[in-house]
Amino acid sequence: MSALFSPLSLKNLTLANRVVVSPMCQYSAVDGTATDWHLGHHAAFAVSGPGLVLLEATHVSAVGRITPGCLGLYSDDNERALARIIKLYRDYGGSPVGIQLAHAGRKASVDVPWVGGKPLAADRAWPTVAPSALAFDDGWQVPAALDEAGIKLVKQQFVEATKRAARLGFDVVELHGAHGYLMSTFLSPLSNTRTDGYGGSRDKRMRFSLEIFEAVRQVWPADRPLGLRVSGSDFVEGGWTPDDTVVFAGELKRLGCDFIDVSGGGVSPKQQIPLGPGYQVPFAEKVRRATGLTTMAVGMITEPHQAEAIVASGQADLVALARAFLRNPRWVWDAADALGGEAFCPPQYLRGRAARHAARA
């Protein structure tokens, strides 16, 4: 039996397989509100059988958005628009759906990638925040260092967005603690130079993210899975390390974390990333073996047999794909064919699946 197509239970949720559609920003929202683009984008995934779909980074405040086109869950309009996507999955899909809640921190207030992704001009920009008043790079806005009131506000924004996600009926929440966004910058010594209770030692740098996780855990339904994405490494000397990630994961597990999604990089433009197939899988494997926490691997996982080997060998419990799904939303069907697995297919598309099987017979 294929390991990739074996079920996995998280709290009350059973995933039909170990394939996850990774959060992928579409930069197509208006004032944080999803548009018809998002509905069409998710229609492709809803009917193609992944074990879990995670919506793109969805921001807990307007100033926490990466770009003016990023999704939010901080207003009633935001919430109503996401209800359409939930209904799409419930009416036609075979996959549970989760949401990634985020705050971009000092990497907020930039333009969409296809026009350069650079910091917005002054007439379009908004103020950014971070643990310390350190710009991401030359030419970037210098963020305001969050004071105690600002930290309290951000925590509450995560709590309120989580309440909205629960009300909408999302199956899973993942908090975004990676890629140089706000939580990640508190964790990394490269971006956190505070001398108060939220900076200095690793324990103090972890405090902000752990407090947010704990606050969210209290309002997210106890029977629904809650996890966090973390950068396994900053890929910069003197930055956050895989060993740090193991300690952080252990603390998350103690607080009731159900899974951890291990990515990497993004906190510094000086990063040196050794790109290659599955280049971040060792981070997930290290966390899984050290903590026993359900672990998701991500990063240039593109081929069915590659994904199968990651799960079958115990390197990770789940594999998350992004660009591979943009190229081929039916990736799960192809993987099922290659590995002898079963995947959900809506009745409207059964002729296409049957024809493919007949052609291979």
N, C-alpha and C positions, 0 to 999 in steps of 0.2 A: 504493500500500500504506500502511496506517495505521502511523505511527511508533510509536504507543502499543502496537500489537500486533506489533511486530517483536521478535525475540529479542535477548537481551543475555547475554554471557558474563562471568562472574566466576570466575576461577580455573578449577576443573574443573566449575563449575556453569553450566548454560545456563538462563536464565529465559525462559519462553515469551512473556512480554510485560513491559511496563515498569510494571505496576501492583503496588503493595506495600500489604498490610494493615499499617498502622502499629501499633506497640505501644500497647495500650489497657488500662490497669489495670482489673481487675474487682473488686478488694477483697473477694474471696470465698474466699480460702485460709484454712486452719487451721494455725497454726504454720508458715507458709510453704508448706504442702502443698496442691497443686491438688485440687479437689473435682469432683463430677459437674457442677457449673455450668460449669467450664472445659471439660470434655469436650463438653457441649452447645454452648457458645459456639464452639468450634473446629470442630465438625461442620459448622456453616454455612459456614465459610470453606474448609474442606478440599475441598469438592465444587464450589466456585463459580469456580475458574479463575484467581485472581490469580497474577502471576508469582512472588511471594514473600510469605509470611506471617511477620511477626515477632511472637513472643509478647510479652506485656506485660512491663514492667520487672520483672525477676526478681532478687532481691537476694542479695548474696553473704554476708550475715550477718543474724542476727535483729535486731541493733540498726541495721542499714542499711535496714530496711523503712520505707516511708512510713507505713503504717498496720498495725494488727494483722492485717488481711485481705490483705496483699500477699504475692505469691509469693516464694519463696526457692529457692535451689539450694545449700544449705549442709548438708543432712543426707541420709541414705540414704532417709528417708521422702519428702523433697522429690523426690529423683531417681526413685524408683519411680513416683510419681504422674505425673511428666512423661513417663515412658516410655509411659504409656497414650495421651498426646496424640500422641507421635511415631508410635505404632502406628496410630492413627486416620488420620494423613496418609499413611502408607505403604500401608495396606490399601485406602483408599477415595479418597484425594485425588489431585489432579493438580498440586499445588504443593509446591515445597521449603519448608522451615520453618526459621526462625532464632529465636534467643533474644536478648533484650536484657538484658545483665548490668548491675546498677546498685547504687549505694549512695546513700541519700537524704541523708546528712550532716545538716546542721542542720534540714532539713525533714522529718526522721523523727519518729516518735512523735506522730502526729496521728490524729484519728478519720477514719472513712470519710466521703466527701463528702456522702452523703445524710442524715447526722446533723450536718452542719455543717463537717466537715473541720478543726476547731480542734485546738490542742494537747491531748493527753490529760490528764485529771486525774491528780494525783500518784499515786494508787493503781493506775493503769494504765500510767503512762508509763515509759519507759526513757531512760537518758542518751544524749545525742546528741553528735556530734563534727563538727568543721569545721577549716578551716585556721586560723581565728582565733576567739577567744571573743566572737563578735558574733551576737546573736539575729537571726533573720530579720525580726521585727517586734515591736512592743509586745505583751506578753502571751505571747510565745513563749519556749521554754526557751533559756537561754544555753548554747551547746555548749561542750564542752571542746576547746581547741586541740590538735590532734594533735601529739604529740612524735615523735621519730625512731622509737621502738618502735611507736607507733600507726600511723605511716605504713607501716612495714614489715609490720605485721599486715594492714592493709587490702590492700596489694599481694598478699600471700599468699592472702587470701580471694578476690580476683579470679582468681588462678591456680588455686586449688582448684575454684572454680565452673566455670572454663573446662574443666578436666580432666573434670568431671562432664558438661558439655555435649558434649564430644567423645565420651565413652563412650556417651552416650545416642544419638548419631548425628545431632545437629542439623547442618543444612547450612551455617548461617551463624551467626556471633556478631557482635552489635553492642554496643559498650560505650556506656553512657549518660554523656555528658559535657555535658549540657544542663540547662536548666530549674531552675537553682539547687540542684541536688543536688551531691553531694560534689565530683566532678571540676570541675563548673562553678564552684563557689565558690573553688576553688584558682585557676582561670583569671582570675576577675574581680577587678579592683582594689577593687571595692566591698565585697567580702567577704573578701579576702585582704590583711591588713595585716602579714604576717610580715616579719621582717627577716633571716631565715636564708636558706638555699639554696633555699627553696621560695616565696619572696615577694619583692616589690619590683619588679624589672624584669619585662617580659613574658616573657623567656626563663626566668626563675626561676619565675614563676607557671605556666608551661606544664610545668615539670619533672615534677610529680606525675602528671599525666595521661599524659605521654609515657612515663614509667617504667612505669606500669601497662600501657599499650599494648604496650610492648616485652616486658614479662614475659609477657603473655598470648600475644603472637605466638610466643614460644618454645615454648609448650606446646600451642597450637592447631595442628591438622594443617596442614601447609604448602600442601596442595592445596585447602583450604576457605577461603572468603572471610571476612575479618575487617574490620569497619568501626567507625565511631564516630559517634554523634549529638552535635552541638555546637550551642550557641546562637550564631546568626550575629550577634546583638546583644543587649545587656542592655536596650535601649530606655531607658536612663538616661544623662544627661550624666555623663561621666567614667568610664563603665563599659566593658565589653568591646565591641569594634566589629567591623564587617565586615572592615576591614583586618587586625585581629588574627586573625580567623578564617582569612583567606587564608594568613597566616604559619604558623599552627597546622596548617592542612591540608597545607602544604608539608612540614612536619616529620613529620607522620603518613605522608605518602607515602614519605618517605625511609626510614621504619621498616617499610615493607611494608604499609601500609594499602591495602585494596582498594576501599573506597568511603567516602564521608562523607555523612551525613544531616544537613541543615542546618535547624534549627528556630530558636527564639528566645525570649528572655525568661525570667522565673521566678526571677531572682536577687534581685530587690528589689520590694517592694510599691509603690515609687515609679515603676515603669515606666509609660511612656506608649506604648501599642501602637496603631499606626494600622490597626485591623482592616479587612479587606476581602478579597474573593476573591484568593487567591494572594499575600497580602501579604508572605510570606517568600520567595517565589520569587527575587527579585533577589539574596538572599544566596547561594542555590545557584548562580545564574548567575555571580556574581562569582568564587566559588571554582572553578567548572568552567573558566572562561575563563583564570584566572590559573595554575592548577596542572595541568589536564588530568585530575585525579582523577575517577573515576566518582562522580557526585553525585546525591543524592536530594533532591527538593523536597517540602515539606510545609506545610500551613497553609491551610485553607479552599479546598482543591481538591475540588470537588464534582461538576463536570459533565464528561461525556466529551469534548466539543469543547475545553473549557478544558485538560484534561489532555493531549489530543492536541497542542494548540498549544505547550504547555510543552516537550514532548519534541521535536516537529518543528522548533522554532525553535532548539534547542540550549541552552535555558536550564537543562535538567537531563536526566540520563539516565533517571531513575526518578521516579515520583510516588507519594507515600505518602498514603493516605486513612485517616481514622479514623471520625469521626462519620458520614460518608456510608455506610460499611460497617455501622455499627450500625443505620442506618435501612433499608438495603437490602443484605443480604449477597450478593445476586446482582448487584451493581453491575457487575461485569465482563461479565456476559452482556448487560446493557443497553448498555454501552459498545461491545461487539462488534457489536451490532445497529446502533447509531448510526454506527459508523465503518467498517463492512465488515470487521471483524476476525474471528478465530476464537478460541474460548475452550473450555477443557476443560469437559465436562459428563458426569457419570456416567451409565451406561446406564439406571439407575433413573429418571432425570429427563428422558430424551430426549423423551418424549411431550410434556412441558411446553414444551420448546424448540421442537419441531416445530410444536406448535399455535400458538405465538406467531408463528413465521415464516409459517405458513399464513395467519394472520389479517392479516398485513401484506402478503401477496402480492396 
